[in-house]
């Protein structure tokens, strides 16, 4: 693959990953559905409230019997919330009732307990009358059976979980997450927490890519590391294809010796070359045993920038999440940019709405990723931008 533009490479990646977009439903327990994407419209299977019930602790009455107050009525029954046989209000009486309890047949209003006085055992004085329907929760007054409660494509939040539980859903169909494996390469890499020997560095790319993928809605099925030995790398890829729909590798794609990713995948039909961007120029893509493989350069910043520019929105769409779009901001300081390569510089949005650089273009400047919140996108034809210039920015 000769040097291509960012747009050309992005289109090629989009084509390679097209199959990710078609997702089946996955039925999961409602208790595990927080943050998942609803697969289809979810309708209420019942009316809510399920039955006519009391809004208050008080007395269920026929409103005609309390049209003139005060009036003393016999208490014919006591109705608590919970399972109970259907009750019938005796004519000319009141039924003591608790909040949420079913209203007896013949009653059309609730008199709150604070509007009553218990005068003698077995009777109650109603101090204030109530009109038909007062403090009565009618069946279906909240939701009617068949009402759409949650729309397809909605990310399930606690409020959605609440209503689905209230109408009796124990499970819900969600959009299945794209299954992605991450493979980092390099004999110099060791786990964080290990004691370093000369020439070794901590492997940050594996955990970083996994974090970005999970933030994009993916299910990370594997995070593995390979040495520069081709047989070991091939073994890791074989393992990844058992569960992954997409494999992302970092490292091993440049022009030097011991480029294990390129050396193994190019003979299998992989395409490798340079994209006119900085950082993240070396790129590769392969279909390996039916599973697409995206190969990013190994410098930590290059890996992150590559993911954001080429994979993030594809993964998000596959997961049912909306794409992250670029915006614009005014430069705080002037920028000089070399011609011929699209620059993606780390920047930070200021309180005044302007964006300032937090580091140079070097792909090894990892700390700047923590300080930055956007990538400043400078096209390949631009060599100078004055302070105050309008620039495109990509949220990190």
N, C-alpha and C positions, 0 to 999 in steps of 0.2 A: 504494500500500500504506500504510494508516494505521498508527499506532503499534501494534506487536504485542509479545507477550511473547517472551522468548528461546525458550521451548518451542515456541511456535507457529511462529516463523521456522525453528527447527531442523527441525521436521516438514516444512515446505515445502521446505527444502533437501534433506532426505532423499528426498522424492518426486521432486524434479527430477533427482537423481543416481542414481535407482534402477537405471538400466541399467548403471552402473559395476560393480555387484556381480557380474554374469555375466561371468566371465573365461575365455577360451580358454587352452589349454596353449601353452607356447612351448618348443620343444626347443633347448637350448643346449649347448655343450661343457661337460663336467664341470669343466674348468679355470676356467670363468667362472661357476660356479654358487654360489660362496660368498655367503651372505647372501640367496640367493633362496629362495622358498617352494616346497616340493615339491608338484607338482600332484596326484599320486595315490600310493598305496602303491607302493614300489619293492621288488621281490622279487629274491632272488638267482637268477641264471640257472645257477649252478653250485654244486657242493659246494665247501666251503672247510675244510681244505686240498683242493686239486684232486686230490691223490693221496697215498698213504701215504708219509710221509717221516720223515727222522731229525731228532730234536730236538737232537742233540748231534754234535760231532765225536767219532768213536770207531769201534766195530766192530759191524757187524750180525751177529747170531748166532742160532742155534736155542737157545733158553733151556735145552733139555735137555742141550746139550753143555757148558754151564758150570754145571751144578747142583752140581758139586764143584770147588772151586778151591783152589790155583792149578791151571790147566790150560793147556797150550800147544797152540795150533791153527795150522794153516797158513793163510796169507792168500791166498785164492783170487782176489780181484779188488779193485780200488780204484774206488769210485763217487763222483764229484764231483757237486755241484749243477749243473743245467743239462740241456740236451737229451741224452738217452741212450737206447739200446735197453734193453728190460726185461732185468734181470739175474736169474739164478737162483743161489742160494747152494748151493755144492757141499756135500754131506753131510759133517759133521764139520769144517767149515772156518769161517773168519771172513772177512767182507768189510770192508775199510777203507772208511769212509763219512764224508762231510762233512755239516755241518748243512744241512738242506733237501733233501738228495739223496733220490731214491726208494729205498725199502727193497727189497732183492731178494726174490723169491719164496723161501719156505723159511725166512726169518728172522722172528722174532717179538719181538726185543728188541735194544736198543742198549746196548753197554757203553761208557761214556765213556772217552776216551783216558787220562784221569788214573787209571783203574782198570786200566791195562794196562802191560806192559813189553815192549818189542821186544827179544827175546833173540838171535835169529839172523835172518839175512836170509831173508825169506819166511815168517816165523812170528811169532806174538805170544803172550805169556803173559797170560792173563786172571786178575787177582788177586781179583776179586770178581764173583760171578755176578749175573745179573739175571733177574727174573721176566717172564713173557710180558706184552708191552705197555709195559714200561718204556722211556721216552724214545722212544716211537713216536707220531707224530702220525697218527692214522687219518684217512682221507678222510672229509670231512663232519663231523669232530668239533667244528669251530668253527661252521659254518653249513651247513645242508642246502639243497639246491636248492628254491626256492619260498618260503624264509623271508622274511618282511617285514623289510627292513633299515632303511628309512626310511618313516615314516608320512606320508600326505597331510597337508599343512598345516604340516609341520615346516620351520622356517627352517634351511637347510643350513649347518652349521658345519664346521670342518676335520675333525672326527671322522667326520662323515657322508661327506665327500668321500673320506676315506681308505678306508672300507669299500667304497664304490661303485667306486673304482678297483681295489681288490683283487679284486673279482669280475668285472672286465672292462668296466664301463660307461665308454664314451667320451663319451656324451651323456646328458642327463637332461631329463625334462619338468618344467618349473617353471610356476608361475602367472604369466601375463603381467602386467606392471606397468601400472597406469592411466597413460595418457599425458596430461600436463597442460602447458598453456602459461600463462605468467605475463606479464601486460601491465600495466606501470605507466604512469600518465598525469600530465602536468603540465609546463608550459613552464619551470618553475623547476628541473627536475631535470637533473643532469649526472652523468656517470660519476665514481666515486671515482678520485682521482688527478688530476682536472682542476683547472685554476686557476679558482677561483670569482670571478664578478663579482657586483656588488650585486644582491640578490634571488634568487640561485641557492642551491640546496642539493644535497647529494649524494643520489643515488638509492639508498637502502638497501633499499627494499621489494622490489625485484626479486630481489636476491641472497638476501634473508632468506626470502621466500616459497619460493624454489627450494630453499633449505636445509631448511626445514620439510617440504616435499613429498618430498624425497629421504629424509629421516629417516622419513617415513611409508610408504616403499616405492614411491613413484611414480617414473615416468620423466619427467623434465622435458624436454620436446621443444623448448621455446622460452622465452627470456626477452627480452622486447622492451619498448621504451618509446615512448609516443606523445606528441606535443604535444597542445595543446588544440584542434587543428584537427579538426573532425568527419571530413573526408575522409581524413585521415591515420589517425585512430583506426579508421575502417571498414576501411582497407587492412590495418592490422595484424591486425584480427580475421579478415579473409578469409585472411590468411596462416596464422594460428593454426589455423583449422578444417581445414587440409590434413593436419595430423598429430595434432591433440589430440582427446581425448575429453572434456576439461574445460578451460575457460579461467577463470582467476582474474584479475580486474583489481583494481587499487588506485587510489583517488582518483577524483574526478569524480562523486561521488554525493550531495553535500550540497545545501544549499538556495541557494547563491550563484550568481553568473553563471559562465559558462565551465565548467560541469559536463559535460564532454564525454561521459562514459560514460552518464550519465542522458539527455542530450540525443539521443544516437544510438540508444540501445537502447529507451527508453520507447516511441517510435513503432513499434518493431518487436515490441511485446508485452511488453517488460520491465516488471517491477514494482519500484518504488522507494519507500522510505519509511523510517520510524524504528522501531527495535527498542528496547524499554525496557531498555537496558543502558548501562553506562558503564565503559570506553570502548567504542567500536564501534557507536554508535547508528545511523548511516545505513547502510542495506544495500540491495542490489538483486539481482535474479536474472532471467535471460532464457534462452530457448532460441533460439540464433542459428544459422541454417543447420543445424539438427539437433544442434548442440553446446551443452551447458549452459554458461552463463556465470554465475559468482558474482562479484558486485561488492562489494568491501570499501572502507571509507573509507581515505583516504590517509595520515592520521597514522600513523607507524610502529607505535606501540603498539596503536592501533586495528586495524591490519592483522593483527598477530600474534594479538591476542585474538580477532578474528573468525575467523581460521583455526582456532584451537584449539577454539572453541566450536561452530563450524558445519561445518567440513570435515575436521578431522584424523581423526576416527574413521571417517568414510565412506571416506576415501582409504585408511586402514590396512586396513579390511575388504576393500576392493577388491583390495588388494595381498596379501591373505591373512594379514595380521598381526592380532594380537589388539587390541581397542580399549583405549585408556588410560582407566582409570576414576578417578573422584575418590576422595579419602580424607578423613579428618578430622584436625584438630589443635586444640590449645588455643591461644587467643590469648595472646600475651605481653603486649600492651598493649590498653587499651580502644580501641574504634573508634566514631566517629560517622559515620553514613551518611545521605545525603539520601533522603527517601521517594520512591517512585514509579519508581525505576530500580534494576535489579540491578547491583550494583557488583562489578567484577572487579579486585581490587587486587593489586599485586605484593607477594609475600611471600617470606620466606626461612625455611626450617626450621632451627631451632636444635638444638644437640647435646642439649638437655634435652627435645626432642620438641615444644616450642612453636613457634609461627609468629609472626614479627614482620614488620611493614610495612617495606618498603625505599624507598617513595616514595608520593607522593600519587596521586590518581586521574587526573592530567593525561595526555592521550594523547601529549604531546610529550616526556615524560620517558623517553627511549630508554635511557639508561645503566642505569636501574633494571632493565631486562630482563636485563642481564648479571649483575646482583647477585642477582636473584630466582631461585628455583627452583620456585615455585608461584604460582598465582593464588588469592587468597582470595575465595571466592564468597559475597557477602552478598545475600540476597534483597531484593526491592523493598519489602517491608513492614517490614523491620527498620531502625530508625534509630539504635539504640545497642546496643553489645555490650561487656560488662565484660571486663576481663582475666580469663583463665581460661575464657572461654566456648568451647564446642565449635563449630568452623566447618568448612565444606566447603572443600577445597583441590584444585586441579587441577594435576597435574605439568606443568611447562613443558618 
